[in-house]
Amino acid sequence: LSDLVEYTFSEGDVGDTSERMTFKSNNSTRIGFDLTGASFSWSRWMSLLDLCAEAKCEVIFMVNALRGRRLKNPCAPDVDCRHDHKRNPCCTAWEGHWDSSNARQFIRRTAASRHRDRIFGFEYGNELVGPKGIEAPRAMLDNS
């Protein structure tokens, strides 16, 4: 689900409400949840890193690799992508270019924060391709 999250950066943003953090179950997507609507606030990120600092841990964080991309041919409403995505290419075929601006801002702010030493690394995407992936291949030139 992290591939779909938007990062928000100031108190009072829509992302600071608990409702925006809730993913809604939806069988019309391969992952079983709505593809939009969730966000992760800067204050929540700092709270997580505060906890990590107390526990002396480091974090590997996955960035939103599907931001700006869209399903190539969205499925009809009656298609159950969550349970039957292998027979329905409309469930998993993505197109378009990744919009890296939100992730870039998130990474830059994190690097400049008091917790930059808590970050072990950032990961780009999860199960974007492969037998269990969502078929969202990326060319290296698209990431610039």
C-alpha positions as YAML, in Angstrom:
chain: A
units: angstrom
residues:
- id: 1
  name: LEU
  ca: [0.00, 0.00, 0.00]
- id: 2
  name: SER
  ca: [2.93, 2.36, 0.46]
- id: 3
  name: ASP
  ca: [3.19, 2.74, -3.31]
- id: 4
  name: LEU
  ca: [-0.02, 4.79, -3.21]
- id: 5
  name: VAL
  ca: [0.50, 7.03, -0.17]
- id: 6
  name: GLU
  ca: [0.90, 10.81, -0.44]
- id: 7
  name: TYR
  ca: [3.24, 12.50, 2.05]
- id: 8
  name: THR
  ca: [2.01, 15.71, 3.67]
- id: 9
  name: PHE
  ca: [4.29, 18.23, 5.32]
- id: 10
  name: SER
  ca: [2.50, 20.72, 7.53]
- id: 11
  name: GLU
  ca: [0.16, 20.51, 10.48]
- id: 12
  name: GLY
  ca: [-3.40, 21.05, 9.38]
- id: 13
  name: ASP
  ca: [-2.88, 19.28, 6.05]
- id: 14
  name: VAL
  ca: [-5.61, 16.85, 5.10]
- id: 15
  name: GLY
  ca: [-3.08, 14.09, 5.76]
- id: 16
  name: ASP
  ca: [-3.02, 14.80, 9.49]
- id: 17
  name: THR
  ca: [-6.49, 13.36, 10.05]
- id: 18
  name: SER
  ca: [-6.85, 9.74, 11.03]
- id: 19
  name: GLU
  ca: [-9.51, 9.25, 8.35]
- id: 20
  name: ARG
  ca: [-6.95, 9.87, 5.59]
- id: 21
  name: MET
  ca: [-4.69, 7.16, 7.01]
- id: 22
  name: THR
  ca: [-7.43, 4.56, 6.65]
- id: 23
  name: PHE
  ca: [-7.29, 2.38, 3.56]
- id: 24
  name: LYS
  ca: [-10.73, 1.26, 2.39]
- id: 25
  name: SER
  ca: [-11.19, -2.38, 1.40]
- id: 26
  name: ASN
  ca: [-12.13, -2.75, -2.24]
- id: 27
  name: ASN
  ca: [-12.20, -5.94, -4.35]
- id: 28
  name: SER
  ca: [-11.91, -3.97, -7.60]
- id: 29
  name: THR
  ca: [-8.12, -3.65, -7.11]
- id: 30
  name: ARG
  ca: [-5.44, -6.33, -7.02]
- id: 31
  name: ILE
  ca: [-4.23, -5.23, -3.60]
- id: 32
  name: GLY
  ca: [-7.75, -5.22, -2.15]
- id: 33
  name: PHE
  ca: [-7.84, -1.52, -1.23]
- id: 34
  name: ASP
  ca: [-8.74, 1.78, -2.89]
- id: 35
  name: LEU
  ca: [-5.93, 3.21, -5.00]
- id: 36
  name: THR
  ca: [-6.24, 6.77, -3.69]
- id: 37
  name: GLY
  ca: [-7.02, 8.66, -0.55]
- id: 38
  name: ALA
  ca: [-4.33, 7.73, 1.97]
- id: 39
  name: SER
  ca: [-1.61, 10.03, 3.21]
- id: 40
  name: PHE
  ca: [1.24, 10.00, 5.71]
- id: 41
  name: SER
  ca: [1.88, 13.21, 7.63]
- id: 42
  name: TRP
  ca: [5.28, 14.64, 8.47]
- id: 43
  name: SER
  ca: [4.36, 14.73, 12.17]
- id: 44
  name: ARG
  ca: [3.50, 11.02, 12.11]
- id: 45
  name: TRP
  ca: [6.82, 10.29, 10.36]
- id: 46
  name: MET
  ca: [8.74, 12.25, 13.00]
- id: 47
  name: SER
  ca: [6.86, 10.39, 15.77]
- id: 48
  name: LEU
  ca: [7.83, 7.06, 14.20]
- id: 49
  name: LEU
  ca: [11.46, 8.15, 13.98]
- id: 50
  name: ASP
  ca: [11.33, 9.41, 17.60]
- id: 51
  name: LEU
  ca: [10.29, 5.89, 18.64]
- id: 52
  name: CYS
  ca: [13.02, 4.44, 16.47]
- id: 53
  name: ALA
  ca: [15.61, 6.72, 18.09]
- id: 54
  name: GLU
  ca: [14.54, 5.52, 21.55]
- id: 55
  name: ALA
  ca: [14.78, 1.89, 20.42]
- id: 56
  name: LYS
  ca: [18.09, 2.56, 18.64]
- id: 57
  name: CYS
  ca: [16.81, 1.12, 15.37]
- id: 58
  name: GLU
  ca: [17.15, 2.13, 11.76]
- id: 59
  name: VAL
  ca: [14.35, 2.28, 9.19]
- id: 60
  name: ILE
  ca: [14.04, 1.16, 5.60]
- id: 61
  name: PHE
  ca: [11.14, 3.11, 4.13]
- id: 62
  name: MET
  ca: [9.36, 2.40, 0.86]
- id: 63
  name: VAL
  ca: [8.45, 5.41, -1.29]
- id: 64
  name: ASN
  ca: [5.27, 5.88, -3.31]
- id: 65
  name: ALA
  ca: [6.30, 4.30, -6.63]
- id: 66
  name: LEU
  ca: [2.85, 4.43, -8.23]
- id: 67
  name: ARG
  ca: [2.18, 8.14, -7.71]
- id: 68
  name: GLY
  ca: [1.23, 9.65, -11.07]
- id: 69
  name: ARG
  ca: [0.70, 6.27, -12.69]
- id: 70
  name: ARG
  ca: [-2.68, 4.78, -13.54]
- id: 71
  name: LEU
  ca: [-4.24, 1.49, -14.52]
- id: 72
  name: LYS
  ca: [-3.98, 1.09, -18.28]
- id: 73
  name: ASN
  ca: [-7.52, -0.26, -18.73]
- id: 74
  name: PRO
  ca: [-9.54, -0.13, -15.50]
- id: 75
  name: CYS
  ca: [-11.77, -3.15, -14.94]
- id: 76
  name: ALA
  ca: [-15.53, -3.26, -15.02]
- id: 77
  name: PRO
  ca: [-17.09, -2.79, -11.55]
- id: 78
  name: ASP
  ca: [-18.08, -6.48, -11.28]
- id: 79
  name: VAL
  ca: [-14.52, -7.83, -11.76]
- id: 80
  name: ASP
  ca: [-13.03, -9.20, -8.52]
- id: 81
  name: CYS
  ca: [-9.39, -8.18, -8.89]
- id: 82
  name: ARG
  ca: [-8.49, -9.03, -5.34]
- id: 83
  name: HIS
  ca: [-9.22, -12.74, -5.78]
- id: 84
  name: ASP
  ca: [-9.08, -13.24, -9.55]
- id: 85
  name: HIS
  ca: [-6.38, -10.87, -10.86]
- id: 86
  name: LYS
  ca: [-4.51, -13.57, -12.82]
- id: 87
  name: ARG
  ca: [-7.37, -13.89, -15.33]
- id: 88
  name: ASN
  ca: [-7.94, -10.14, -15.61]
- id: 89
  name: PRO
  ca: [-5.06, -8.03, -16.99]
- id: 90
  name: CYS
  ca: [-7.12, -4.92, -16.26]
- id: 91
  name: CYS
  ca: [-6.34, -5.49, -12.56]
- id: 92
  name: THR
  ca: [-2.57, -5.25, -12.82]
- id: 93
  name: ALA
  ca: [-1.42, -3.38, -15.94]
- id: 94
  name: TRP
  ca: [-0.16, 0.13, -15.09]
- id: 95
  name: GLU
  ca: [1.05, 2.90, -17.38]
- id: 96
  name: GLY
  ca: [2.34, 6.45, -17.19]
- id: 97
  name: HIS
  ca: [5.33, 8.10, -15.56]
- id: 98
  name: TRP
  ca: [6.12, 8.13, -11.89]
- id: 99
  name: ASP
  ca: [5.68, 11.56, -10.30]
- id: 100
  name: SER
  ca: [8.69, 11.62, -7.99]
- id: 101
  name: SER
  ca: [8.15, 15.15, -6.64]
- id: 102
  name: ASN
  ca: [6.36, 14.09, -3.44]
- id: 103
  name: ALA
  ca: [8.87, 11.33, -2.62]
- id: 104
  name: ARG
  ca: [11.79, 13.62, -3.45]
- id: 105
  name: GLN
  ca: [10.47, 16.27, -1.04]
- id: 106
  name: PHE
  ca: [9.92, 13.62, 1.64]
- id: 107
  name: ILE
  ca: [13.46, 12.22, 1.28]
- id: 108
  name: ARG
  ca: [15.07, 15.69, 1.27]
- id: 109
  name: ARG
  ca: [13.20, 16.77, 4.39]
- id: 110
  name: THR
  ca: [14.09, 13.51, 6.10]
- id: 111
  name: ALA
  ca: [17.77, 13.95, 5.22]
- id: 112
  name: ALA
  ca: [17.69, 17.45, 6.74]
- id: 113
  name: SER
  ca: [15.84, 16.34, 9.89]
- id: 114
  name: ARG
  ca: [17.15, 15.53, 13.35]
- id: 115
  name: HIS
  ca: [16.58, 11.85, 12.55]
- id: 116
  name: ARG
  ca: [18.65, 11.45, 9.38]
- id: 117
  name: ASP
  ca: [20.84, 8.91, 11.24]
- id: 118
  name: ARG
  ca: [17.76, 6.69, 11.83]
- id: 119
  name: ILE
  ca: [17.36, 6.02, 8.09]
- id: 120
  name: PHE
  ca: [19.07, 2.90, 6.75]
- id: 121
  name: GLY
  ca: [17.61, 3.41, 3.30]
- id: 122
  name: PHE
  ca: [14.66, 4.06, 1.03]
- id: 123
  name: GLU
  ca: [13.10, 1.40, -1.16]
- id: 124
  name: TYR
  ca: [11.45, 2.12, -4.49]
- id: 125
  name: GLY
  ca: [8.27, 0.11, -4.90]
- id: 126
  name: ASN
  ca: [7.13, -3.28, -3.72]
- id: 127
  name: GLU
  ca: [6.18, -6.15, -6.01]
- id: 128
  name: LEU
  ca: [5.94, -3.86, -9.03]
- id: 129
  name: VAL
  ca: [6.81, -6.70, -11.42]
- id: 130
  name: GLY
  ca: [7.15, -10.47, -11.36]
- id: 131
  name: PRO
  ca: [4.85, -13.45, -10.88]
- id: 132
  name: LYS
  ca: [3.14, -11.91, -7.84]
- id: 133
  name: GLY
  ca: [3.64, -8.29, -8.85]
- id: 134
  name: ILE
  ca: [1.21, -5.76, -10.21]
- id: 135
  name: GLU
  ca: [2.94, -5.40, -13.61]
- id: 136
  name: ALA
  ca: [4.16, -1.84, -13.33]
- id: 137
  name: PRO
  ca: [7.60, -2.11, -14.97]
- id: 138
  name: ARG
  ca: [9.87, 0.93, -14.80]
- id: 139
  name: ALA
  ca: [12.59, 2.05, -17.16]
- id: 140
  name: MET
  ca: [15.58, 3.72, -15.50]
- id: 141
  name: LEU
  ca: [15.18, 6.80, -17.72]
- id: 142
  name: ASP
  ca: [11.67, 7.31, -16.29]
- id: 143
  name: ASN
  ca: [13.13, 7.92, -12.81]
- id: 144
  name: SER
  ca: [15.00, 11.11, -13.64]
...
